[in-house]
Amino acid sequence: MFIIWFAIIGLIVWAVTAAVRPGQNRGQASGSSAQDIARSRYARGEINKEQYEQLRKDLA
């Protein structure tokens, strides 16, 4: 019986923490800064170094 209650409480804690931090591990979070988005686009190869540097200058 103790194990069942422990599992239920664990699921509730997991659900609350997942609801508090939406978007993590699912691509970009809605609260990402523009610099974070530019950095991740550069890391994925969507933009080249020159574009990345220009975005950094524009956002600074």
PyMOL commands that set and color helices and strands:
alter all, ss='L'
color gray80, all
select helices_A, chain A and resi 2-20+34-44+49-59
alter helices_A, ss='H'
color red, helices_A
deselect
rebuild
show_as cartoon
